[in-house]
Amino acid sequence: MKTIAIVLLITLFAPLNKAQEPGPVRAYQYVGHRGASYLAPENTLASIQLAWELGADAAECDVMLTADGKVVLFHDKNTKKLTGKTYVVKGASWNELKSLVVIPRETNRPEYDSETIPLLQDVLATIPEDRMLVIEIKTGPEILPYLQEVISLHWKSGNISFIAFDFETIKQAKALYPEVPCYYLSSFKADLNKHFEAVVESHLDGVDLRHVIINRNLVERCHGSGLDVWCWTVNDPEIALKMQQMGVSAVTTDRPAWLKESLETRK
């Protein structure tokens, strides 16, 4: 009887002990913010592909839904700032948006001065086998059925993950794709604290945080609850190194190749 009691105690407490064990150390990942947006116009096919060509572990993009149910790469609700033409994305058709040229930044290479808004399906088809596309969902859950259809038809290689500021959206994305990494985006500690328990209970893989709110205690709290931590948007090697030393596993940056090289030269 004594042996049986001991076995029962071990069985009961084993899951608790396992949950408290630190997770495996992850390699620091470099994520191209809206692609390699320092060198090519953001959220364009050229920018995403350039991020991978330059050695980024992942390229991040923003997705929105058009009036006719197309999933497009775009960040703003209105196209005016980024294209010079005024359309509300959710109220416009793909036919109205597809020829809009994304205005290059001053730092963008001249060969990318005529890049247009792409469909997510065209980006999914280009993911290298050893890279990831990080898909930021800029809408509410209404996009998910359309997103699901595009992914089922056009995701052929590589990996994907989802991030979103809207908690209900990322929660539903995780329920639809339990095998796909899903991260809750947050800019403020108060917001993260508000959603923290729900993030854990929803089995999200982690949080993706504005770097200025991150400190060691916050990272340890996340890790203690089984949550990975990513950060955005970092273009300073000193800050990137600080994030790495605190246990952040991925840094989102406009300059993935340059930032990676800068940190490697400091080792």
C-alpha distance (Angstrom), angle and dihedral (degrees) to the residues before:
residue distance angle dihedral
M1 . . .
K2 3.79 . .
T3 3.84 90.9 .
I4 3.81 91.2 50.7
A5 3.82 91.1 50.9
I6 3.81 91.5 52.0
V7 3.80 91.6 49.3
L8 3.81 90.2 50.4
L9 3.81 91.7 50.9
I10 3.80 91.7 50.1
T11 3.81 90.5 49.0
L12 3.80 92.4 50.1
F13 3.77 96.6 48.8
A14 3.82 99.7 36.9
P15 3.84 94.8 85.9
L16 3.81 90.6 50.1
N17 3.78 92.7 50.7
K18 3.79 91.2 47.0
A19 3.82 91.8 51.6
Q20 3.80 90.6 53.4
E21 3.78 94.7 51.9
P22 3.82 114.0 102.8
G23 3.79 114.7 -107.8
P24 3.79 123.7 -117.5
V25 3.80 118.1 -72.8
R26 3.80 108.9 -103.0
A27 3.78 126.6 -147.6
Y28 3.81 112.8 -109.1
Q29 3.80 108.0 -99.1
Y30 3.81 126.3 -150.5
V31 3.81 115.2 -146.7
G32 3.79 120.3 -167.0
H33 3.81 108.1 -129.8
R34 3.81 106.2 -127.4
G35 3.78 83.0 -18.4
A36 3.79 120.4 -62.8
S37 3.80 88.2 -27.4
Y38 3.80 95.3 167.4
L39 3.81 88.9 66.2
A40 3.82 104.5 27.1
P41 3.82 133.2 30.0
E42 3.79 111.4 -79.0
N43 3.79 122.2 -96.8
T44 3.79 93.7 8.3
L45 3.77 125.0 128.6
A46 3.81 89.0 -114.0
S47 3.80 91.8 54.1
I48 3.80 94.1 48.9
Q49 3.80 94.0 46.9
L50 3.80 92.1 45.0
A51 3.80 90.7 55.6
W52 3.79 90.1 57.3
E53 3.81 93.0 42.9
L54 3.80 89.7 54.2
G55 3.80 91.6 53.2
A56 3.80 103.8 -98.2
D57 3.80 112.4 158.5
A58 3.80 89.4 -139.1
A59 3.78 141.6 4.6
E60 3.80 119.9 -140.1
C61 3.79 123.2 -147.4
D62 3.80 137.7 176.8
V63 3.79 120.4 -127.9
M64 3.78 131.0 -159.6
L65 3.80 135.8 172.7
T66 3.80 124.5 -114.5
A67 3.80 125.3 -144.4
D68 3.79 90.4 -100.0
G69 3.79 95.8 50.2
K70 3.81 101.8 -96.9
V71 3.82 119.6 143.4
V72 3.81 107.8 -135.5
L73 3.78 135.6 178.7
F74 3.79 109.0 -112.1
H75 3.79 136.8 124.7
D76 3.81 108.2 -157.0
K77 3.79 126.9 63.5
N78 3.81 88.8 -132.6
T79 3.81 123.7 45.5
K80 3.82 96.8 -145.9
K81 3.82 99.8 95.7
L82 3.80 96.4 45.4
T83 3.80 101.0 36.3
G84 3.80 108.0 19.6
K85 3.82 89.4 -122.8
T86 3.79 122.1 101.2
Y87 3.78 117.6 -125.3
V88 3.79 131.1 136.5
V89 3.80 101.5 -132.2
K90 3.80 97.4 -141.0
G91 3.80 89.9 48.5
A92 3.79 97.1 46.4
S93 3.78 130.7 81.4
W94 3.79 124.2 -123.5
N95 3.78 88.4 -114.0
E96 3.82 89.3 60.2
L97 3.80 94.3 47.3
K98 3.80 105.5 37.6
S99 3.81 97.1 81.1
L100 3.81 96.8 45.4
V101 3.80 111.2 119.1
V102 3.81 115.7 -137.6
I103 3.81 106.9 -128.2
P104 3.83 110.0 -118.9
R105 3.81 122.4 -124.3
E106 3.80 119.1 -120.9
T107 3.81 88.5 -103.1
N108 3.82 94.9 52.4
R109 3.77 118.6 108.9
P110 3.83 114.5 -105.3
E111 3.80 93.6 -122.2
Y112 3.81 88.5 69.0
D113 3.80 97.5 58.4
S114 3.81 96.3 113.6
E115 3.81 103.8 45.9
T116 3.80 115.9 141.4
I117 3.81 136.3 -156.7
P118 3.82 108.9 -77.3
L119 3.77 133.5 -151.1
L120 3.80 116.8 -115.0
Q121 3.79 89.3 -124.0
D122 3.81 90.7 64.3
V123 3.79 91.7 51.3
L124 3.81 94.1 46.9
A125 3.79 89.5 55.7
T126 3.83 91.2 60.3
I127 3.83 102.7 50.8
P128 3.82 109.5 126.9
E129 3.79 115.2 -127.5
D130 3.80 92.4 -112.3
R131 3.82 98.7 44.4
M132 3.79 139.2 73.7
L133 3.78 135.7 -131.7
V134 3.80 111.5 -147.5
I135 3.81 107.3 -153.7
E136 3.79 115.8 -157.1
I137 3.79 109.8 -159.9
K138 3.81 106.9 -144.0
T139 3.81 96.4 -176.2
G140 3.78 136.6 57.2
P141 3.82 125.5 -89.6
E142 3.81 91.9 -71.8
I143 3.81 89.4 88.2
L144 3.80 94.7 57.8
P145 3.83 100.3 86.9
Y146 3.83 90.0 50.1
L147 3.79 91.3 44.3
Q148 3.79 90.5 50.0
E149 3.80 91.8 52.7
V150 3.81 93.6 48.9
I151 3.79 92.2 48.4
S152 3.80 93.4 48.3
L153 3.80 91.5 52.2
H154 3.79 103.5 37.0
W155 3.82 111.1 25.9
K156 3.80 102.3 101.0
S157 3.82 106.8 150.0
G158 3.78 144.3 5.7
N159 3.80 124.6 31.0
I160 3.77 136.2 -69.0
S161 3.79 135.4 -158.7
F162 3.80 134.0 -176.0
I163 3.80 130.6 -132.5
A164 3.81 129.2 177.1
F165 3.79 141.9 166.0
D166 3.81 90.8 -144.8
F167 3.79 105.9 82.9
E168 3.79 96.6 -157.1
T169 3.80 90.1 52.5
I170 3.79 95.7 51.8
K171 3.81 90.5 42.7
Q172 3.79 91.0 55.0
A173 3.80 91.5 44.0
K174 3.81 89.4 56.3
A175 3.79 90.9 49.4
L176 3.80 90.2 52.0
Y177 3.81 94.0 44.2
P178 3.83 109.1 27.1
E179 3.82 90.1 166.6
V180 3.83 94.3 54.2
P181 3.84 118.9 84.9
C182 3.81 110.2 -110.4
Y183 3.81 123.6 -169.7
Y184 3.79 130.7 -172.0
L185 3.80 112.6 -131.3
S186 3.78 119.0 -140.7
S187 3.80 137.1 171.2
F188 3.80 100.3 -173.1
K189 3.79 136.2 49.8
A190 3.81 91.8 -135.0
D191 3.79 90.5 56.5
L192 3.80 92.3 47.1
N193 3.80 91.3 49.2
K194 3.80 90.0 49.9
H195 3.80 92.7 54.4
F196 3.80 100.6 29.9
E197 3.80 99.5 102.8
A198 3.81 91.7 42.2
V199 3.81 90.3 51.8
V200 3.79 89.9 54.7
E201 3.80 94.2 43.3
S202 3.81 91.5 49.6
H203 3.82 90.1 57.2
L204 3.80 93.4 -121.8
D205 3.78 113.3 168.7
G206 3.76 96.1 -128.4
V207 3.78 150.2 -56.3
D208 3.79 131.0 -76.5
L209 3.80 108.4 -150.4
R210 3.78 139.6 -172.5
H211 3.79 100.9 -104.1
V212 3.83 96.0 -126.0
I213 3.82 92.6 67.8
I214 3.80 94.7 52.0
N215 3.79 122.8 103.2
R216 3.79 133.5 156.7
N217 3.80 94.2 -96.9
L218 3.79 91.1 53.9
V219 3.80 92.4 49.3
E220 3.80 91.0 48.7
R221 3.80 90.6 49.6
C222 3.79 90.5 52.5
H223 3.78 94.0 45.7
G224 3.80 90.3 47.4
S225 3.80 88.5 57.6
G226 3.79 93.0 47.0
L227 3.80 95.8 -102.6
D228 3.78 124.4 138.1
V229 3.83 117.6 -141.5
W230 3.80 127.9 -137.1
C231 3.80 126.1 174.9
W232 3.83 140.3 -152.0
T233 3.03 149.4 -122.2
V234 3.83 109.3 -1.4
N235 3.81 125.7 159.7
D236 3.80 97.0 157.1
P237 3.85 118.0 89.8
E238 3.81 92.3 -149.1
I239 3.79 92.0 55.9
A240 3.81 92.0 43.1
L241 3.80 90.5 52.6
K242 3.81 90.9 47.9
M243 3.79 90.4 52.3
Q244 3.81 91.1 50.0
Q245 3.80 92.5 49.3
M246 3.80 91.0 51.8
G247 3.80 91.4 55.4
V248 3.80 102.6 -98.1
S249 3.81 106.9 150.5
A250 3.83 102.5 -158.7
V251 3.78 134.5 31.8
T252 3.80 122.7 -160.0
T253 3.79 113.0 -147.1
D254 3.80 141.9 164.6
R255 3.81 88.2 -133.4
P256 3.83 108.6 43.8
A257 3.80 98.7 162.2
W258 3.80 94.9 44.7
L259 3.80 93.6 45.0
K260 3.80 93.2 48.1
E261 3.80 91.5 49.6
S262 3.82 90.8 47.0
L263 3.78 92.4 54.8
E264 3.78 94.5 43.6
T265 3.82 91.3 55.1
R266 3.81 89.2 56.1
K267 3.81 93.7 59.5
